[in-house]
């Protein structure tokens, strides 16, 4: 698509910059396979704590 904003109506340009679906209001639904181990599902659903040591990257 060409970048000729002089010919595009301003309302259309503004609308095209908005997200197609507002996901902030939609609940996140996680599907779990029937054969999944419930303990594994619970462990994977737990949030991972932030660790400052993970940010360390030795310079090369």
MDTraj code that builds the backbone (N, CA, C; nanometers):
import mdtraj as md
import numpy as np

residues = "UNK UNK UNK UNK UNK UNK UNK UNK UNK UNK UNK UNK UNK UNK UNK UNK UNK UNK UNK UNK UNK UNK UNK UNK UNK UNK UNK UNK UNK UNK UNK UNK UNK UNK UNK UNK UNK UNK UNK UNK UNK UNK UNK UNK UNK UNK UNK UNK UNK UNK UNK UNK UNK UNK UNK UNK UNK UNK UNK UNK".split()
xyz = np.array([
    [0.0847, -0.1175, 0.0000],
    [0.0000, 0.0000, 0.0000],
    [0.0890, 0.1235, 0.0000],
    [0.0492, 0.2195, -0.0738],
    [0.1304, 0.3404, -0.0832],
    [0.1052, 0.4304, 0.0362],
    [0.1993, 0.5133, 0.0655],
    [0.1917, 0.6053, 0.1797],
    [0.1491, 0.7440, 0.1322],
    [0.0362, 0.7539, 0.0645],
    [-0.0138, 0.8811, 0.0137],
    [-0.1286, 0.9271, 0.1034],
    [-0.0942, 0.9885, 0.2173],
    [-0.1942, 1.0292, 0.3150],
    [-0.2707, 1.1547, 0.2716],
    [-0.2250, 1.2216, 0.1672],
    [-0.2955, 1.3414, 0.1213],
    [-0.4299, 1.3058, 0.0597],
    [-0.4428, 1.1854, 0.0032],
    [-0.5662, 1.1453, -0.0628],
    [-0.6573, 1.0635, 0.0285],
    [-0.6085, 1.0202, 0.1431],
    [-0.6874, 0.9371, 0.2355],
    [-0.7672, 1.0264, 0.3293],
    [-0.8979, 0.9955, 0.3462],
    [-0.9781, 1.0721, 0.4427],
    [-0.9223, 1.0521, 0.5839],
    [-0.9199, 1.1600, 0.6603],
    [-0.8601, 1.1563, 0.7937],
    [-0.9303, 1.0554, 0.8851],
    [-1.0620, 1.0434, 0.8729],
    [-1.1358, 0.9481, 0.9568],
    [-1.0921, 0.8046, 0.9274],
    [-1.0669, 0.7737, 0.8003],
    [-1.0223, 0.6390, 0.7641],
    [-0.8821, 0.6115, 0.8173],
    [-0.7950, 0.7080, 0.8087],
    [-0.6580, 0.6914, 0.8570],
    [-0.6588, 0.6674, 1.0073],
    [-0.7411, 0.7434, 1.0787],
    [-0.7508, 0.7277, 1.2245],
    [-0.8071, 0.5903, 1.2598],
    [-0.9103, 0.5465, 1.1888],
    [-0.9721, 0.4167, 1.2173],
    [-0.8752, 0.3018, 1.1887],
    [-0.7947, 0.3129, 1.0864],
    [-0.7016, 0.2059, 1.0517],
    [-0.5876, 0.1945, 1.1521],
    [-0.5649, 0.2974, 1.2309],
    [-0.4594, 0.2909, 1.3319],
    [-0.5078, 0.2259, 1.4612],
    [-0.6377, 0.2045, 1.4764],
    [-0.6938, 0.1415, 1.5956],
    [-0.6826, -0.0111, 1.5849],
    [-0.6725, -0.0810, 1.6986],
    [-0.6702, -0.2270, 1.6926],
    [-0.8052, -0.2801, 1.6445],
    [-0.8037, -0.3933, 1.5757],
    [-0.9260, -0.4502, 1.5205],
    [-1.0193, -0.4984, 1.6309],
    [-0.9609, -0.5554, 1.7361],
    [-1.0403, -0.6073, 1.8481],
    [-0.9802, -0.5549, 1.9767],
    [-1.0644, -0.5012, 2.0625],
    [-1.0164, -0.4557, 2.1921],
    [-1.0118, -0.5765, 2.2847],
    [-0.8923, -0.6275, 2.3107],
    [-0.8783, -0.7501, 2.3892],
    [-0.8719, -0.7244, 2.5389],
    [-0.8658, -0.6008, 2.5827],
    [-0.8541, -0.5729, 2.7251],
    [-0.9795, -0.6147, 2.8010],
    [-1.0949, -0.6102, 2.7369],
    [-1.2198, -0.6436, 2.8037],
    [-1.2542, -0.7925, 2.7947],
    [-1.1855, -0.8669, 2.7081],
    [-1.2172, -1.0074, 2.6898],
    [-1.1387, -1.0926, 2.7884],
    [-1.2058, -1.1866, 2.8563],
    [-1.1322, -1.2750, 2.9474],
    [-1.0465, -1.3738, 2.8679],
    [-0.9347, -1.4084, 2.9247],
    [-0.8459, -1.5043, 2.8595],
    [-0.8918, -1.6443, 2.8981],
    [-0.9223, -1.7243, 2.7977],
    [-0.9689, -1.8600, 2.8228],
    [-0.8591, -1.9570, 2.7818],
    [-0.8155, -2.0383, 2.8767],
    [-0.7109, -2.1361, 2.8494],
    [-0.7752, -2.2719, 2.8325],
    [-0.7457, -2.3368, 2.7212],
    [-0.7990, -2.4700, 2.6967],
    [-0.6954, -2.5727, 2.7394],
    [-0.7426, -2.6751, 2.8062],
    [-0.6557, -2.7799, 2.8565],
    [-0.6962, -2.9107, 2.7901],
    [-0.6010, -2.9831, 2.7298],
    [-0.6347, -3.1126, 2.6696],
    [-0.6858, -3.2114, 2.7752],
    [-0.7723, -3.3006, 2.7356],
    [-0.8297, -3.3991, 2.8285],
    [-0.7223, -3.4877, 2.8903],
    [-0.6169, -3.5183, 2.8146],
    [-0.5149, -3.6098, 2.8634],
    [-0.4059, -3.5402, 2.9461],
    [-0.4211, -3.4106, 2.9709],
    [-0.3201, -3.3366, 3.0470],
    [-0.3255, -3.3748, 3.1947],
    [-0.2084, -3.3848, 3.2548],
    [-0.1972, -3.4133, 3.3972],
    [-0.2358, -3.2862, 3.4735],
    [-0.3310, -3.2933, 3.5665],
    [-0.3742, -3.1726, 3.6390],
    [-0.2603, -3.1031, 3.7137],
    [-0.1644, -3.1791, 3.7656],
    [-0.0509, -3.1167, 3.8352],
    [0.0351, -3.0382, 3.7372],
    [0.0546, -3.0895, 3.6174],
    [0.1321, -3.0180, 3.5161],
    [0.0604, -2.8905, 3.4726],
    [-0.0701, -2.8990, 3.4576],
    [-0.1491, -2.7821, 3.4178],
    [-0.1381, -2.6732, 3.5239],
    [-0.1484, -2.7109, 3.6507],
    [-0.1391, -2.6130, 3.7588],
    [-0.0007, -2.5509, 3.7639],
    [0.1030, -2.6320, 3.7437],
    [0.2401, -2.5805, 3.7478],
    [0.2654, -2.4837, 3.6330],
    [0.2154, -2.5154, 3.5151],
    [0.2373, -2.4288, 3.3992],
    [0.1555, -2.3008, 3.4072],
    [0.0468, -2.3004, 3.4832],
    [-0.0368, -2.1808, 3.4964],
    [0.0196, -2.0829, 3.5983],
    [0.1126, -2.1290, 3.6821],
    [0.1695, -2.0424, 3.7856],
    [0.2587, -1.9362, 3.7216],
    [0.2511, -1.8111, 3.7696],
    [0.3372, -1.7058, 3.7132],
    [0.4836, -1.7302, 3.7480],
    [0.5702, -1.6939, 3.6560],
    [0.7136, -1.7098, 3.6764],
    [0.7662, -1.5854, 3.7476],
    [0.8339, -1.6020, 3.8618],
    [0.8852, -1.4842, 3.9335],
    [0.9996, -1.4185, 3.8553],
    [1.0075, -1.2881, 3.8682],
    [1.1142, -1.2129, 3.8028],
    [1.2429, -1.2300, 3.8826],
    [1.3501, -1.2607, 3.8125],
    [1.4797, -1.2798, 3.8764],
    [1.5810, -1.1913, 3.8044],
    [1.6449, -1.1009, 3.8779],
    [1.7405, -1.0090, 3.8163],
    [1.8597, -1.0827, 3.7565],
    [1.8928, -1.1993, 3.8072],
    [2.0047, -1.2754, 3.7526],
    [1.9781, -1.3220, 3.6102],
    [1.8503, -1.3342, 3.5721],
    [1.8172, -1.3753, 3.4365],
    [1.8521, -1.2678, 3.3343],
    [1.8630, -1.1424, 3.3790],
    [1.8941, -1.0333, 3.2875],
    [2.0427, -1.0241, 3.2550],
    [2.1258, -1.0947, 3.3290],
    [2.2695, -1.0860, 3.3084],
    [2.3087, -1.1596, 3.1815],
    [2.3754, -1.0876, 3.0942],
    [2.4285, -1.1479, 2.9720],
    [2.5742, -1.1051, 2.9609],
    [2.6643, -1.2001, 2.9622],
    [2.8053, -1.1619, 2.9522],
    [2.8336, -1.0956, 2.8172],
    [2.9175, -0.9957, 2.8199],
    [2.9526, -0.9270, 2.6957],
    [3.0432, -1.0162, 2.6135],
    [3.0244, -1.0099, 2.4833],
    [3.1067, -1.0931, 2.3943],
    [3.2066, -1.0101, 2.3204],
])
top = md.Topology()
chain = top.add_chain()
for i, resn in enumerate(residues, 1):
    res = top.add_residue(resn, chain, resSeq=i)
    for name in ("N", "CA", "C"):
        top.add_atom(name, md.element.get_by_symbol(name[0]), res)
traj = md.Trajectory(xyz[None], top)
